[in-house]
């Protein structure tokens, strides 16, 4: 089943779930978009913590050896890429009311498409954050293993 067909089926099932109350269906999609924004804010908060810790401890970590130096640089850059992906893909402002279609079903399908697109950006951001955070943790491990 194509993604358009799956989306049309989801829109149909969603409308049925809310008794064909198109406003309720619209509000449900609106709430799903809000969840994506909240999760993105959590990812950005974690990214901010990584950047703050780097500001305080980055030099000490980097001085523990070349592996730590490269790991912390890769980690912080990939975490930055994750944050930029989240900002550009999920937090980019597009009002649900801007995509009102000719009929309620078309509007619902377009809203679901927007939700799916933002969810994909968040998924990519989370993967990037995980990779960057792992590299960052390797750098910290190098510091902890450094015999001085």
N, C-alpha and C positions, 0 to 999 in steps of 0.2 A: 504494500500500500504506500503510495507516495506521501510525502509530508503534507502536501496540500489536501489530499484526501483524508489523511489522518486528522488534520486540523479541522476539516469540515465535519468529520465524525465527532470529534471532541466538542465542537461548538454545538452540534445537534444534541449530544448527550447532556451537555451542560445546560442548555435551554430546557431540556426535558426535566432535569434535576430540579430546576427552580420553577417548574410549572409554567414554562414559556413566559416568565416575567423577565423581559429583556433587560430591564434596569438592574435586577438582582444579578443576572449573569454578568453584566458590565461591571458591577461593583465587585463581584468575585474576582474577575480578571484584574481589576484595579488593586485589590488586596494582594494578589499574587505578585504583581509588579512591586508593591511596597515591600514584600518579603525579600525580593531580590536586592532592593536598595539597602535594607537592613543588613543583609549578609555581606554586601559589598562594604558597608561601613565598618563591619567587624574586621574584614580583611585589611582595610586601610588603617584601622587602629593598630593591628598587629604589625603592619609594615612600618608604621610610625615608631613602634617600640623597637623594632630591629634597627631603624635608622638612629634612634636616640642612643641605644646601647653602643652602636658603632662609634658615635660621637664621643662617648665617654671611654670606651675600651678598645676601640679599633686599632689605635697605635700599638698598644701592648700586645694585642692579638697578632698583628702583622709582624711585630719584632720577634715573635717566637719561631719564625722560620719561613722559608719560601712557600711551603705547602699551605701554611696558614694565611700567608699574604695573598696568594692567588685565590684561595677558597673564600676569604672574606670579600675580596673584590668581586668575584663571580657572584657570590651570594647576595651582596647588596645590590648589584646591578640587575640581577634576575628578580629580586624582590621589587625593585623600582619598576621593572618592566611589568610585573604583575599588577602593581598599583596603577600604572598608566593604562593598562588594558581594562582594568575595572572602571577607572574614571571615564575613559573614552567609550567603552562599550555598554556599561550598565548605567552610569550616572549621567550620561549625555541626556539632556532634557528633551523629551518628546512627550507632550501631553496626550493622554488617551483620547481626549476630546478632539484632537487634531486629526484623528484617523476615522472620524465618523463616516460611515459608508452610506450608500443609498438605502440600505435596509438594516435591520437589527442583526441579522445573521452575518452579513458581510462585515459589519463593525466588529462583531464578536470574533470572527475568524481573523481579522486584521489585528485585533488586540492580542489574540493568542499567538500570532506570528511574531509580534513585538516581544511578548513575554519569552517565547522560545529563543529569539535572537539574543536577548539580554541574558538569558540563562546560559547560553553557549559561551558568551563573553565571560560570565562569572566562573564557569567551569574551567576555562582556559586560565583565567587569573589565579584560581585556586591551585591548579597544577603548577603554574610558574612559581607561585609563592612557596609551595611545598619543595620544589627543586632548589629555589634560592635559599630557603630556610635550612634545608639539609646541608647545602654548601657552607652556610654560615655556621652551623653546628659543628661541621668538620673543622672549621677554623678555630672555634672555641676549644674543641677537643685537643687540637695541636697545642694551644696555649696551656691547657691543663697537663698535657704530657711533657711539656718542655721542662727539662731538669734545671733550668736557669743557667 
